[in-house]
Amino acid sequence: MNTSVVKVENLKKVYGKRNQKKYEALKSVDFEMQSGEFVGIMGASGSGKTTLLNMLATFDRPTAGSVKIAGDEISSLKGDHLADFRAKKIGFVFQDFNLIESLTAAENISLPLSLQSVPAGEINTKVENVSRILGIFELLKKYPYELSGGQKQRVACARALVHKPTILFGDEPTGALDSKSARELLNLLTEINEKHKTSILMVTHDAFSASFCSRILFIKDGCINRELLKSEKQTRGGFYQEILDTLGVFEP
């Protein structure tokens, strides 16, 4: 039986200081994500999708509402409790990789474990295991400047997965990649989701990337007002076309 990994209720985010004009980025967002799902969030620029992701990933705090990840109300976490939660429960893949240039691939991947004071021998084993899964074992001694965009993003994925987080978040993870590298990364994420049952939530504006998800939430003007669910018999190509058709209606 699936369990809820993300539960969002009446989530609101308002920007603007007192006596200033307020901007309501999220108006009243409700959705639930089950453990092991691969969910995409789509929307035009300014629709609220990045704001929503930042709330879920604990980078920003909501103005009102509830966000629970694996049963924990994250908006109430502060200080060391919040840092500990991030270090253990969340993996995040950024569009621009966010690798530290002065560290090797192995050192970049090991960062979440080093921050938790995991013993060196255990870190080496976990880094080796995740690098083999992502096909980058031979790159571990290289520095980011020696890697291609696709290789950098695989290293970034390995860093996000090495501590076996409860959920992996992706912010336009294919945005900085060429089409071949993007397809390879999406196939890899699909394999990680299906084989290792890793829960993945990915923000994207790209219908091709979204077609690798099992469910799509469409956000517009700070509200989720449409959803697509990929059927078991539906091909990825068929789902891709359905996403395009929905976007055609959804974003005139």
Secondary structure, 3 states (H helix, E strand, C coil): CCCEEEEEEEEEEEECCCCCCCEEEEEEEEEEEECCCEEEEECCCCCCHHHHHHHHCCCCCCCEEEEEECCEEHHHCCHHHHHHHHHHHEEEECCCCCCCCCCCHHHHHHHHHHHCCCCHHHHHHHHHHHHHHCCCHHHCCCCHHHCCHHHHHHHHHHHHHCCCCCEEEEECCCCCCCHHHHHHHHHHHHHHHHHHCCEEEEECCCHHHHCCCCEEEEEECCEEEEEEECCCCCCHHHHHHHHHHHHHHHCC
